[in-house]
Amino acid sequence: MKLKTKPFAWDFELTDTFGGEANYSWARRGAVKASTPSGAIRAAKRALGLTGKHTSEKYSDLVSVRFGSACIVLFLTPSESL
């Protein structure tokens, strides 16, 4: 039997990239509820209207999501905002 975990808040930040690095010439920010990093990625993509394949990397609490040839990056961090 799998135990259910309580959803918690994740802050997200979508921005453009230049040379593969976050550029911040614009940014969209928000928050979603999810109990896992993959659930937070799905919820943030849905909130931002993003579709398609992505790659993700986890650095301690930060999750970085890149979208193939699109010059954007999505960052997710656990939060207490929701």
N, C-alpha and C positions, 0 to 999 in steps of 0.2 A: 504494500500500500504506500503510495507516494504522499508525503505531507505537502499540503498547500502552504505556500509562503505568502505573507501579506504584501500586497503591492506597495511600493514606495515611490517617491517622486524622483524624476530624472530631469535635470535641466539640459536643454539642447541648444546648439548654436551651429547654424549653417553659414558658411562663408565661401568666398571664391579663393582660388589658389593662383599663385604665380610661381613658375619654376618648381612646382610640386609642394610648395610651402603655403600655409595659410596667409592670405593677403589682407583681409579685413577692409577692402575698399567698400564693402557692404556686408551686412550680417542680418540674419533672421534668428531671433531667439524665442524660446518658449519653454514649456514644461509638460511632461507626460507622466502617467503612472504606469509602472510595470514592476514585476517581481524579479526579472532577470535582465541581463544586458541585451540578449537577443530580443526579448519582448519590448524593451525600450527602443531598440533600433526600429522594429516594426511600427511601433506607435508613433515615433518621430517622423518616419518616412510617410506614414498615413497623414499626419498633421500637416506636413509640408507639401503633400501631393507628389512625392517622389516615387518612381517605380523603377524597376530594372534591377540588375545584379549589382552587388557591391562587395567590397572586401572590408573586413574590420580588423582592428588591432586593439588589444587591451593593454593599458599601461597603468598598473595599480588601480585607481578608481576611474580614470579617464578611458573612454572608448572612442576611437577614431574610426570613421567610416568614409571610404572613398568610393566613387562611382565611375570606374573605368575611364573612359576618355573625357568625361565631363570635368570641367575645371572647378570642382566644388569639393568641400570636405565638411563632414558633419561630426561635431564633438558632443559627447554625452557624458555627464557627471552626475552621480547620485546627489540628491538634495533633500532638504526638508521643507521646500517651498509649497507643496500641495497639501 
